Structure formats: C-alpha cells, structure tokens
C-alpha cells in the first residue's frame, strides 16, 4: 500500500484541530466523482446518486469534466480548501487564491489528467469566461446535490466532532489520530494515510486540521497545492456505516412548513427545537408543544445528548436553550422559530 507519512514535531500534537463542519464547496466538488460511478461510495450513496442524477440539467455537464470519476484519487485542489461555512464564502476564497496556487493545481492536473479538456486549462490561467460559468454552475449543482441534505450533514458532523473531542479529552490526541479511520495508522510521531503515491511530509509546527467529509469515502490529503504557512488539511469520512449515510440522505421532507426539520429529528422534537428558541423550563416547553412534562423532558434529554440544546439549573427547576448547532439546524432547514 502506498502511504502518505505525516511526521509530527512535538508542537504539532498541540496544533491538531477538528473543523466544526465540512466545507460546502469541497463537499460539492467531492460529490462529483461519486455521482458518476457506483465504485465510489457504493451502496451507501446509491440512493443519493440516483436522486441527484434525476435532478441534473444539461448546463451542469462541465462540472463532470472538472472532477471525473476516472481520475483516481485526483480532485481539483483549488476547490477543496477548508475555507468557510457557506458556498458563496468558499467560492470567494477560491477565486482569490494566489496565482502560484492555481499554477500548482494546474501542474497537478496536467500530470494526473493528460487529456484534461481545454476549458480547464483556460480556467487555471484565469479566463473570466470560465470562472463565471463555473461559479453559476456550482451554485446550481449544489442546490440539488448538497443543499437538501446540509442540515442532516451538519448534525452528523457535530455528533462525530463531539465523539472525537471526547476521545482526545479522555485518551489523548494520539488516540484521536489512531481512531480517525480504519486505514489510517498512528505510530508516534508518524500518521500514515493511504495515498496514490508514497510520500513524506514534515509538519514542523504547522499542525493538522482534520476536516470531516461526507461524500468522499476515503481519507484524503492533497499536497500539490498545500499552503506552507497553514495547517495541513486531512479529510476523513465522517460516516462509517450505512445507517449514518442513510441518516443524511435518505430522509425525504414531508409536506408542511416543518417538513425538513421533522424528517431529521422527528415531529415532536422539531416542535421542541422551535419552542426552545426562546429559553424555557420543562413545564413551559410542555405547554408550548402541547405535550406532558414527562414527554418534554424525554425529548430535551435526546436533543441535549445530540448537542442541540443545553439545560441549566434555574432555581428549583431547569432552563433549556438552543446551542449554536441547534440554531444552525433551524436556520439550515429554512425554518424560522414561531412566536411563543
């Protein structure tokens, strides 16, 4: 097996970070090869693949050339920097990359894809015609392939991040690195990651940013266009089983204003999340959601365990409030909390 060996200096272990969520632009790009072949993602993403193929329009075809299924582990690195929490922000970051990084990405593209379409060459040379077209097309494709699942994907990423943070707190950063993925090996001070060619990289104080990815089924570290002053980015699959994959893409939103959120957490818990947008006691939540205090307490426990709300002692009772992730779910599904 060919491996990328990442060598840690002592300071690098203190500079390991877990990104709070996947990057929407990177997820959009990484989904393209998966869309085009059953060999990537297999049965885990079969339903998403079928649903997305039905939604494709002819104008989206250039994207299939940008990240084809037959290019092995290659993906265009200029579009996969861990940047911002929004597609627009990540695209702005991409278009503003220094010319040296576009040149490095172009050389990697030429080496790994000798028959790359001419328009991709022109894109890397800075032709505005192609960057403008790609900008519009990525928005269109993201709207049908990624955006419908983003709230579920954020919830899965939050759960994964919480579990990994607990591993690091309980057993150390080495244990976190050792449990990232079955094919990743940690033998201090070296992290070995499957790669298309054997290589060594020394972090030398840069640190490592771990970024969860839903659509790419394998660990992924791209080096040709790496920024030496920033942490090395290592993407790891956040889903390890069919159940996790299905929890993200399989839910279909029922009719009604709360459909998307209810598909994710259930109808009653969706009402609880809406109700707790204004902090409330268990008794008040029961009144707002037309349930018993025991039922309200049960659902707040589930939502608290998932990291969607907090519960604090308030005199002789408790007070529940949304976490940032809980608010992100309400916002990400397009739901505005109703007035209490």
C-alpha positions in Angstrom: 0.0 0.0 0.0 1.3 3.5 -0.9 1.2 5.9 2.0 1.5 9.5 2.9 3.6 9.6 6.1 2.9 12.8 8.1 5.7 13.5 10.6 4.7 15.4 13.7 7.0 17.6 15.7 6.2 17.9 19.4 4.4 21.2 18.9 2.2 19.7 16.2 0.2 17.5 18.6 -0.9 20.6 20.4 -2.0 22.1 17.0 -4.3 19.3 15.9 -7.8 20.8 15.3 -11.1 19.3 14.2 -13.1 21.6 11.8 -16.6 22.2 13.1 -18.2 21.1 9.8 -17.4 20.1 6.2 -16.8 22.9 3.7 -19.8 23.2 1.3 -17.7 23.9 -1.7 -15.4 21.0 -1.1 -18.3 18.7 -0.5 -19.9 19.8 -3.8 -16.7 19.1 -5.7 -16.0 15.8 -3.9 -19.6 14.6 -4.7 -19.0 14.8 -8.5 -16.8 11.7 -9.0 -19.2 9.8 -6.6 -22.1 10.9 -8.7 -20.5 9.4 -11.9 -19.6 6.0 -10.7 -21.0 3.3 -8.3 -17.4 2.4 -7.4 -17.1 5.4 -5.0 -19.4 5.3 -2.1 -21.1 2.1 -3.4 -24.4 1.2 -1.8 -24.0 3.8 0.9 -24.7 6.6 -1.5 -26.8 4.7 -4.1 -30.0 6.5 -3.2 -28.4 9.9 -3.2 -26.7 9.1 -6.5 -30.0 8.1 -8.2 -31.9 11.1 -6.8 -29.2 13.6 -7.9 -28.8 12.1 -11.4 -32.5 12.7 -12.0 -32.1 16.4 -11.0 -29.1 17.2 -13.3 -29.6 19.6 -16.1 -27.5 19.9 -19.3 -25.9 23.1 -18.2 -24.2 21.2 -15.3 -22.2 19.0 -17.6 -18.9 20.9 -17.4 -18.7 20.0 -13.7 -18.5 16.3 -14.6 -15.3 17.2 -16.6 -13.9 19.2 -13.6 -13.9 16.2 -11.3 -14.5 13.0 -13.3 -14.8 9.5 -11.9 -11.9 8.1 -13.9 -9.2 10.3 -12.4 -8.5 8.1 -9.4 -7.8 10.0 -6.2 -7.4 13.2 -8.1 -9.7 16.1 -7.2 -9.1 19.8 -8.2 -7.4 21.1 -5.0 -8.1 24.7 -5.7 -11.8 24.0 -4.9 -11.2 21.9 -1.8 -9.5 24.3 0.6 -11.2 24.2 4.0 -12.4 27.8 3.9 -15.8 29.0 5.1 -19.2 27.7 6.3 -21.0 28.9 3.1 -20.7 28.1 -0.6 -20.5 31.8 -1.5 -17.7 32.4 1.0 -15.8 29.3 -0.1 -16.1 30.3 -3.8 -14.9 33.9 -3.0 -11.9 32.3 -1.2 -11.2 30.1 -4.2 -11.3 32.9 -6.8 -8.9 34.9 -4.6 -6.2 32.2 -4.3 -2.8 33.5 -5.3 -1.8 32.7 -8.9 1.0 30.4 -7.6 -1.6 28.1 -6.1 -3.6 28.0 -9.4 -0.4 27.2 -11.2 0.4 24.3 -8.8 -3.1 22.9 -9.2 -2.7 23.2 -13.0 0.5 21.2 -12.9 -1.1 18.5 -10.8 -4.0 18.4 -13.2 -1.7 18.0 -16.2 0.3 15.3 -14.5 -2.7 13.2 -13.4 -5.0 14.0 -16.3 -3.1 14.4 -19.5 -6.3 14.6 -21.6 -7.9 17.3 -19.5 -10.4 19.5 -21.5 -9.0 22.8 -22.8 -11.5 24.9 -20.9 -10.0 23.6 -17.6 -6.6 24.8 -18.8 -8.1 28.2 -19.5 -9.8 28.3 -16.1 -6.5 27.8 -14.4 -4.9 30.6 -16.5 -7.6 33.0 -15.1 -10.0 33.2 -18.0 -13.0 35.0 -16.5 -15.4 33.4 -19.0 -14.9 30.0 -17.4 -14.7 31.2 -13.8 -18.0 33.0 -14.2 -19.7 30.0 -15.9 -18.3 27.6 -13.2 -19.4 30.0 -10.4 -23.1 29.8 -11.7 -23.0 26.1 -12.4 -21.6 25.2 -9.0 -24.4 27.1 -7.3 -27.0 25.3 -9.5 -25.5 21.8 -8.8 -25.0 22.5 -5.1 -28.7 23.4 -4.8 -29.8 19.9 -6.0 -26.9 17.7 -4.8 -25.8 19.1 -1.4 -28.1 21.8 0.0 -31.1 19.5 0.5 -29.0 17.4 2.9 -27.0 20.1 4.6 -28.9 20.2 7.8 -28.6 16.5 8.3 -25.0 16.5 7.3 -24.2 19.2 9.9 -25.9 17.2 12.6 -23.8 14.1 11.7 -20.7 16.2 11.6 -21.5 17.7 15.0 -22.0 14.3 16.6 -18.8 13.0 15.0 -16.8 16.0 16.3 -18.2 15.7 19.8 -17.3 12.0 19.9 -13.7 12.7 18.7 -13.3 15.6 21.1 -14.2 13.3 23.9 -11.7 10.7 22.7 -9.0 13.3 22.7 -10.0 14.5 26.2 -10.2 11.0 27.7 -7.3 9.3 25.9 -5.1 12.0 24.3 -4.6 13.3 20.8 -2.7 10.1 19.8 -5.9 8.1 20.4 -7.9 10.6 18.3 -5.5 10.2 15.4 -5.4 6.4 15.8 -9.2 6.2 15.5 -9.8 8.6 12.6 -10.3 5.8 10.0 -9.6 2.0 9.8 -7.0 2.7 7.1 -5.2 5.5 9.0 -2.3 4.4 11.3 -0.8 6.4 14.1 2.7 5.3 15.3 4.1 8.2 17.2 5.3 10.5 15.7 4.0 9.5 12.3 0.5 9.4 10.9 0.2 7.1 7.9 -2.6 7.8 5.4 -3.4 5.8 2.2 -2.3 7.9 -0.8 -1.8 7.4 -4.6 2.0 7.6 -4.1 4.3 7.1 -1.2 5.5 10.4 0.2 6.6 12.1 3.5 5.7 15.4 4.8 7.0 17.1 8.0 4.6 19.4 9.7 7.3 21.3 11.5 4.9 23.3 13.7 2.2 23.8 11.1 -0.2 21.5 12.8 -3.0 19.5 11.3 -6.6 20.4 10.5 -9.0 17.4 10.4 -12.0 18.1 8.2 -14.9 15.7 8.1 -16.2 14.8 4.6 -19.5 13.1 3.8 -19.2 12.5 0.1 -15.6 11.3 -0.3 -15.4 7.7 1.1 -11.7 7.6 1.8 -9.1 9.7 3.7 -7.8 12.5 1.6 -4.8 14.8 1.9 -3.8 16.9 -1.0 -0.3 18.2 -1.1 0.4 19.7 -4.6 -1.2 22.9 -3.7 -0.7 23.0 0.1 -0.1 26.4 1.7 3.1 26.0 3.8 2.0 28.7 6.3 -1.3 27.0 7.1 -2.1 23.7 8.8 -2.1 20.6 6.6 -5.6 19.6 5.8 -6.6 15.9 6.2 -10.1 15.0 5.2 -11.6 11.9 6.8 -15.0 10.2 6.2 -17.4 11.1 8.9 -19.8 8.2 8.1 -18.6 4.7 8.7 -21.7 2.6 8.2 -24.9 2.5 6.0 -27.0 3.8 8.9 -25.1 7.0 9.1 -25.1 7.6 5.4 -28.8 7.0 5.2 -29.5 9.3 8.2 -28.1 12.1 6.0 -29.5 11.5 2.5 -32.5 9.1 2.9 -34.9 11.4 4.8 -37.5 13.0 2.5 -39.2 16.0 3.8 -42.9 15.6 4.3 -45.3 18.4 3.3 -45.7 21.3 5.6 -43.6 24.1 6.9 -41.6 22.0 9.4 -41.0 19.1 6.9 -37.2 19.2 6.5 -36.5 19.5 10.2 -39.2 16.9 11.2 -37.5 14.5 8.8 -34.3 14.9 10.6 -35.3 14.8 14.3 -39.0 13.8 14.3 -42.1 15.9 14.5 -42.3 16.4 18.3 -38.6 17.1 18.6 -38.8 19.6 15.8 -41.6 21.4 17.8 -39.4 21.3 20.9 -36.5 22.9 19.0 -38.8 25.6 17.7 -40.2 26.2 21.2 -36.8 26.3 22.9 -35.6 29.1 20.6 -36.8 31.2 23.5 -35.3 29.6 26.6 -37.9 27.8 28.7 -38.4 25.5 31.6 -39.6 21.9 31.1 -43.1 22.9 32.1 -43.2 25.8 29.7 -41.9 23.6 26.9 -44.7 21.1 27.6 -47.2 23.9 27.4 -45.8 25.3 24.1 -45.6 21.9 22.5 -48.9 20.5 23.9 -47.2 17.5 25.5 -46.8 16.3 29.1 -43.9 17.5 31.2 -42.5 13.9 31.1 -42.6 13.8 27.3 -41.0 17.2 27.1 -38.3 16.1 29.5 -37.6 13.0 27.4 -37.2 14.9 24.2 -35.0 17.6 25.8 -32.7 14.8 27.0 -32.4 13.3 23.5 -31.8 16.8 21.9 -29.2 17.7 24.7 -27.3 14.4 24.0 -27.2 15.3 20.3 -25.7 18.7 21.2 -28.8 20.7 20.0 -29.7 22.3 23.3 -28.4 22.9 26.8 -30.0 22.5 30.2 -29.0 24.6 33.2 -30.3 24.7 36.7 -32.6 27.7 37.3 -33.6 28.0 41.0 -35.6 24.9 41.8 -36.1 24.0 38.1 -34.1 23.9 34.9 -34.0 26.1 31.8 -33.4 24.8 28.3 -31.8 26.8 25.4 -30.6 26.1 21.9 -26.9 25.5 21.2 -25.3 27.1 18.1 -25.8 23.8 16.3 -29.5 23.8 17.3 -29.9 27.3 15.8 -27.9 26.2 12.7 -30.4 23.4 12.2 -33.4 25.8 12.4 -31.6 28.2 10.0 -30.3 25.5 7.7 -33.8 23.9 7.1 -35.2 27.3 6.4 -37.4 27.3 9.5 -38.0 30.5 11.5 -39.0 29.8 15.1 -42.6 30.7 15.7 -43.5 33.2 18.3 -44.2 31.6 21.7 
